[in-house]
Structure formats: C-alpha cells, structure tokens
C-alpha cells in the first residue's frame, strides 16, 4: 500500500515527505475503520479506497499548487474528507474547513484532525448555505452537486478574487451549459489519476 501511494505521488510530481505519506495511510486506515459503522463511502476494498479516493484526491493537489495554495479553503459536501483531508495533509499552510450536512461525517473529520495532529483541518456540521464563516480563497467539491447548485450555494463564501474547484468525472458539458452568465468557467483541466482507468477533470470557475 505504501509503495503504491509513493509511486502515485511521484507520478503526480508531488514531493511528499515520509511523514505526509504516513498521515495519508493513517487517514486511509481511519476511513476504513469508521466506514464500518458510519458508512462514509460505498467503496469497501482497501486497494480501491486507495486508488478511487486517496490517489484520486491527490491528483487535485498539483493543479491547486499551480494556482497558488490558498490561505483558506473550504471543501463542501466533504463526506469522509475527500479531497479536504488530503489537501490539509499535503498543503500544511492551507487552513481547510470540511463542511457536511451529516453530523457523523463532520465528527469523523474532527477525529482525523485530532488523531493525525492536523491543526489546519476542521470538520463543520452545517448546511453550507447556512454556514457563518470567514470567506475562502478556494471552494472545492468532489461528487457534491451539479455545478449550478455548487456555485449557487457557496457563492457567499468566496473571498475577493477566489475561485471554485470542482472535481468531476467526464467533461460535464451539460452542467457547464446550465451555469448562469455571472459564473465564468476559465479552465477545464483533464486529470491523469495513477492506477485509475477513468476520466477525471477539474472545472475551474470564478464569479464575474
């Protein structure tokens, strides 16, 4: 498992320390443990969890770093913490808030933050449209909602100059077409996820 993760990080040109690899593997172990009780993800097989969740989320880190690591990032509909926990581990300078409407999922993320000693990771139980928080430089989601719902529900939380980063499977042409005129898609970035034979992309958006 460790060798697979290290190889994936190398293929993604991510310079992760042994301690960060340890944290990612510890997070995966917690996800497996809590999943038995909390049903955090439908994927049960540890190897699939590694490829479909952990490495899939890791693939968003290089684009995020190229854009410029934000001081504050919100992961909406975070579920078991993907990609928010992975971002918090790989980008220790970014304060990551994982928001989920399901209390047990937010509780799990708080547990991850405590066990892995991640002061930059926070799990918040709230509907995002009702959340009271300081604005964020990047708002991300992975399998949360349509682009229209994602941008509509979170727009109030964008800092000046902030962007949305939506992780998607195939190019979501229909969802992009449904966006209002005041949301600009400035880049659709294809992702190559090591060990995963599936289409993945990031839709970058900003208000205009």
Secondary structure, DSSP 8 states (H G I E B T S, - for coil): -HHHHHHHHHHTT----HHHHHHHHHHHHHHHHHHHHH---S---HHHIIIIIIIHHHHHHHHHHHH---SEEEEET-TTTTTHHHHHHH-TTSEEEEEESSHHHHHHHHHHHHHTT-TTEEEEES-GGG-----EEEEEEESSS-HHHHHHHHGGGEEEEEEEEEEESS--HHHHHTS-TTEEEEEEEEE--TT--S-EEEEEEEE-
